[in-house]
Amino acid sequence: MPKIYSNKIKQKVCNLRKRGWSIGEISLKMGIPKSTILGWVRDICLSEKQRGRIKQKIIASGAIGRPLAVKANREKIEKWKEGIREKAKHFEKLPLKSPEIGKLICGILYLCEGAKYPSTRGLIFGNSDPMVICCFLGLLRRFFAIKEDKLRCRVMYRWDQDSRRLERYWSNVTDIPLKQFFKTKPDARTKNKPTRKVNYGGVCAIQYSDTTLQFTLQAIGETIIKKWSRRGSNPLPLPCHGSALPGELRPHKNNTRYASMVNRQ
């Protein structure tokens, strides 16, 4: 049964409203649901001064509650991330020291972030994340017979950044001597555009003059991509992306194989 309130309580609520109290304030003070209060004070007209008071109260409450809400949301996100990390921990138990597994990971990384043959002739791998750079270099050094003196590094940075400081930073990350760094110029497109991302260290590009090694990594990645791209219920990209397909599967007018595969989707 709905709770019945006396006329005295209703009158007190109306008096508070006439004094410029917000619905939330009245509800908190009287312990009455907002929906009930709204029905009682619907016909009360507030003056500009009273409306101003309520507006200021809302702003003040928001200033207090917003940091609390941000903190609670961050804690929620961290808890969510930690839960996923826990589920992913079992991957540490994989035989990551195995040469085949190491070369496989290195090849996939290169296929994602490396320069491809024949557009370039030689290994070039770039990323702004030092952990990705360290992972790729660690795998390259461990599972491929490379010569340290052939490694080169190039740092691509924004106009307002200190190139020498960034080169020292990436030299420490990669263990590549500064004498093996190429001299570069800042990105002219970023002139008069301050860097907003805190601790952004530019893009580090690892270079190694060996086309055979480049194509070896590319071939490893492509082997895995080709194997798994034909698994599942949707083995082909959408027809509008046909240019991304291997030559024998591109949507030519007379390509009945492509047409039959699309029709099965």
N, C-alpha and C positions, 0 to 999 in steps of 0.2 A: 504494500500500500504506500502511496506517496505521502511524504511527511507534510503535516499541516502546520503552518506558521501563524502565530498570533498577529493581530493588526499592529500591535506595538512594535514587533520586530520588522514588519513591513514598512512602518513609518520611519523607523530608525534607518533602514536601508535607503529609503527615498531621501531622507535628510542628508545622508552622506553623499548621495549622488548629486544633490543640489549644491553641495559645498565643493563639487568638482572632483570627487573621488572616482577613480577608474573602476570598472566592473571587477577587475582582478583584485584590486585593493579591498573592495567591499567583501568579495568572496573569501579572501584570506582572513579578514578581521572577523566576519560573522560566521564563517564555517558553512556557508550556503552555496550550493552549486551556481555557477555563472548563468546557466540557462534559466534558472528560477529567478535570479535577480533581474535578468534582461526583461522578463515578462512584467516585473513590477515597475521598472523605471523607463519603460519604452516611451511614455508620453512626456517625460521630463526633458525640457529644452535647456541646454547648457549655454552659458554666455561665452563670449570670446575668451575671457580671462580663464574661465573654468576649462575650456578646451585646451588652452595654452598650457595650463597646469598638467593636464592629463598627457599632453604630448611630451612635455619635458620629463614627466615621470617615466613614460615609455622609453625615451632616449636614455635616461639614467639607468633604468633596469637593463636595457640592452647592453650598455657599457659594462655592467657588472656581470651579466650572464654570458656575454659573447666569449670572453676568455675561458670561462668554465666549459662552455660547449666545445670550443676548439680543443681544449685539453682532453675532454672526454672522447672526442672524435679521434684524436691522435692515439690515445690509449687503445681505442677499439681497433684502429687500423694496425697498430703494432701487435696486438693480440692475434689478429687475423693473419698477419704476415708470419708470426712465430709459429702458428699452427701449421701453415703450409711448409715452412722450413723443416719442421719436425718430420712431416710426411716424406720430405725429399732426402732426409739424411741417409736413408738406406743406399742411395747411389754411391756413397763413400765406400761401400763394401765391394763395389765392382773392381775387377782387376785393372785399375787405372795405370799400373806400372807395366802392363803388358805392351810390348812394342806395337802390336796390331791395334789395340784400343787407342793408344797414344796417337798413332798415325791417323786413325779414323777421326778422332776429335780434331786434330790439327787440320785435316783436309776439309772437314765440314766448316770449321771456323774460316778457313781461307776462302771457301766457296761463298760464304756470306759476306766477308769484309775485304777480300783481296781483289787485286786487279787481275783480270782474266786474259789468258792467251786466246787469240792473237792480237787483241787490242793493245796489249803491252808485251814486251819481251823481257821478262825478269820479274822476280817476286816483289810485290808491293802490298803490304798489309797495313791498314790504317784504322785507328779508333781513338776516341777521346777518353775511354775508360782504362785507367792504368791496370786494373785487374785483367781485362781482356788482353791487353798487350803483353802482360807478364805471362799469362797462360799460354798464349800462342808462342812466344819466344821460348818459354820453358820446354814446351813440346818439341819445337823445332830443334833446339839444342840437344835434347836428350835422344830423340829418335831419328834424326837425320844428320848425316855427316857434313856439317857446315864448318866453314872457316871463320873465326871471329873477326879477322881483319878485313873480311869482305862485307861484313854487316855495315849498313849505312842507315842514318836516321834523318828524317825531315820533320820539323815542327811547323804546322800551319796554325796561325794565331790571329787574333783580332787586333785592330788598329791601336787600341789603348793598352795593349799588353807588352810586357818587357820580354823580348825574345831571348836575351841571355839568361834571365832567371828561369824561363821555361825550358831552355836547353839543359841547364844544370839539373832541373827537376827530372826531365825525361832520361837524362843520362844516369841518374841514380836509380830510376825505375827499371831501366833496360840493361844496365851494366855495359852500355856501349860508350866508349870514350868520346869526349867532346870533339876530338880531332876527326872523328868519323861522322860528324853531323854536317849536313848541307846548310849553307846560309840561305835563308828565305826572307821574303818580304811579307808584311801584314796584308790581310785581306782588305783591299781598297773599298769593298762594299760596306765595311763596318766603320768607316770613318765618320766621326761625329755621332756614333751610336755606342754609348757606354755599355760595357759588358755587365749584364745583370746577374748572371749565374755565379754564385759564390764558388771560389776555388776552381773555376774553369781553367784547365791547363792547355787548351787548344787541342788539335788533333795530331797525334804522333803517327808517322808513317814509317814502317820498317821496310828497308829495301835490301835486296840481295841479288847480285847479278848472276842469276842461274836460271835460264829458261826451262831447263829440264826439271829442276826442283819445283819451279812454279807450276808447270803443267802436271807434275806428279801429284801435288796437293790438289789441284783442280780436278784431276781425274778421280782421285779418291772420293772427293765430295760428290762429284757427278754420279759416281757408281751407286752411292747410297741414295741419292735423290731419285735416280731413275728406278731403283728397286722399289722404293716405298711410295713413289708418286702414283703407282698403278694399283695400290691397295685401297680398300675401302669402297664405299658406295658411290663416290664421286671421283673417278680416276682422272678426269680431264678438267681443265679450266673451262670457264664459260666460252661459248663460241666467239664472243667479242674479243677474247684475249687469244685468239688463234695464232697471232704472230709470235707468241711465247712458246709455242709447241715445237718439238723436233720437226724437221722438214717433212718426214713421211706422214705426219699427222696434221699438217696445216690444212685449213679448210678450203682446198681448191675445189673447183666445180666438179671435177671428175674423181675426187677422192672419196670413194664409196666406203673405205674403211673408217674414215673420220665420221662420216654421216651416220653409219650404223652404230658407232660407239656413242655418239651424241643422242641418238634416238632411244638408246637403252637407259639413259639417265632419267 
